[in-house]
Amino acid sequence: MKTIVRRLGRLEDQFVPPDHKARKCFRLIVCRYGAKKGLENATCKRTLGPDGTVMELVGLYGSNEGPERVTAEELDRWVAGFPIEVPARTGRAI
């Protein structure tokens, strides 16, 4: 049991900022010109940067039908449903 608790502690240290404040976030939203901005065909990728910043790439590839726009609250809730990927580290530490 102690091994599991220790491992969970390490994972929390890795994925939660030390001061337990919200991470800095950089969100880039890409839209198709002329299409209505909806979440039905949207894509999202979230990546953890080396400095702890979460970088989000959102593609709003809507159609000509559906709602006219997406509210900020709807978009935030939708994006929060995607996992934050941690890129594999390459190279050796010197």
ABEGO torsion letter per residue (X at the ends): XAAAAAAAAAAAAAABBAAGBBBBBBBBBBBBBGBBBBAAABBBBBBBBAAGBBBBBBBBBBBABEBABBBAAAAAAAAAABBBBBBBBBEBBX
